[in-house]
Amino acid sequence: MKLVILALCASLLGTAVAQAQAPAPDAAQNASREAMRQACSDDMSKLCSGKTGREMGQCMRANTEKLTPACKDAMGKMRPSTPPSTPPQ
């Protein structure tokens, strides 16, 4: 029983550490998102109407060739919200 409790505590601690390491969006990232929303608002409504969140992002990337130059430029300046994952060693 003690082993089960110890394993559970270790698992919870690992989860808490992983969540604490997730970077919070900074001011520059928020500014680039807002600039992208403004530059792409017409494209979003025309090409991806009814989609939100992740689906909206996927739709916009799927329609890159149809985006206005201003929207393409704004999307190109977006920083990724999470760092690229590294393969396990």
C-alpha positions as CSV (number, residue, x, y, z in Angstrom):
1,M,0.0,0.0,0.0
2,K,2.8,2.4,0.8
3,L,4.4,1.7,-2.5
4,V,1.2,2.6,-4.3
5,I,0.9,5.9,-2.4
6,L,4.6,6.6,-3.1
7,A,4.1,6.0,-6.9
8,L,0.9,8.1,-6.9
9,C,2.8,11.0,-5.2
10,A,5.7,10.7,-7.6
11,S,3.3,10.8,-10.6
12,L,1.5,13.9,-9.2
13,L,4.8,15.6,-8.6
14,G,6.0,14.9,-12.1
15,T,2.7,16.3,-13.6
16,A,3.0,19.5,-11.5
17,V,6.6,20.0,-12.6
18,A,5.7,19.5,-16.3
19,Q,2.9,22.0,-16.0
20,A,5.1,24.6,-14.2
21,Q,7.6,24.4,-17.1
22,A,5.0,25.4,-19.7
23,P,5.9,29.0,-20.9
24,A,3.3,31.7,-20.4
25,P,2.6,33.9,-23.4
26,D,4.7,37.1,-23.2
27,A,3.8,40.6,-24.3
28,A,5.5,40.2,-27.7
29,Q,3.7,37.0,-28.4
30,N,0.3,38.5,-27.4
31,A,1.1,41.5,-29.6
32,S,1.9,39.3,-32.6
33,R,-1.3,37.4,-32.1
34,E,-3.4,40.6,-32.0
35,A,-1.6,41.9,-35.2
36,M,-2.3,38.5,-36.9
37,R,-6.0,38.7,-35.9
38,Q,-6.4,42.2,-37.3
39,A,-4.5,41.4,-40.5
40,C,-6.3,38.1,-41.1
41,S,-9.9,38.9,-39.9
42,D,-11.3,39.1,-43.5
43,D,-9.4,35.9,-44.5
44,M,-10.6,34.1,-41.4
45,S,-14.3,34.9,-42.0
46,K,-14.1,34.2,-45.7
47,L,-12.0,30.9,-45.6
48,C,-12.7,29.5,-42.2
49,S,-16.1,30.7,-41.1
50,G,-17.5,28.9,-38.0
51,K,-14.1,27.6,-36.9
52,T,-12.4,28.6,-33.6
53,G,-9.2,27.8,-31.7
54,R,-7.1,25.0,-33.0
55,E,-9.5,24.3,-35.9
56,M,-9.2,27.9,-37.1
57,G,-5.4,27.7,-37.0
58,Q,-5.4,24.4,-39.0
59,C,-7.9,25.9,-41.5
60,M,-5.7,29.0,-42.0
61,R,-2.6,26.9,-42.5
62,A,-4.5,24.7,-45.0
63,N,-5.5,27.7,-47.0
64,T,-2.1,29.5,-46.9
65,E,-2.0,30.0,-50.7
66,K,-5.4,31.8,-50.6
67,L,-4.4,34.3,-47.8
68,T,-3.9,38.0,-48.4
69,P,-0.2,39.1,-48.4
70,A,-0.8,41.1,-45.1
71,C,-2.2,38.0,-43.4
72,K,0.6,35.8,-44.7
73,D,3.2,38.3,-43.4
74,A,1.5,38.5,-40.0
75,M,1.3,34.7,-39.7
76,G,4.9,34.5,-40.6
77,K,5.8,36.7,-37.7
78,M,3.9,34.6,-35.1
79,R,6.1,32.8,-32.6
80,P,5.2,29.3,-31.7
81,S,3.2,29.1,-28.5
82,T,5.1,26.1,-27.3
83,P,8.8,25.2,-28.0
84,P,9.5,22.4,-30.4
85,S,9.6,19.0,-28.6
86,T,12.8,17.2,-28.4
87,P,12.9,13.4,-29.0
88,P,13.4,11.3,-25.9
89,Q,16.9,10.2,-25.3
